[in-house]
């Protein structure tokens, strides 16, 4: 749970910076946020979380 919250905050910060630096327009940011919101409520949320956990678990071993 802590990894998911931290990852969501990190991705939110990255998206904020992209919008602020005008690399991504406001419409694109809303689309990305809506996609993430709706993706979280599908069956794909489990495999995505498992992939993120495996990826973050592999980082200390590098």
PyMOL commands that set and color helices and strands:
alter all, ss='L'
color gray80, all
select helices_A, chain A and resi 2-20+26-40+44-59
alter helices_A, ss='H'
color red, helices_A
deselect
rebuild
show_as cartoon
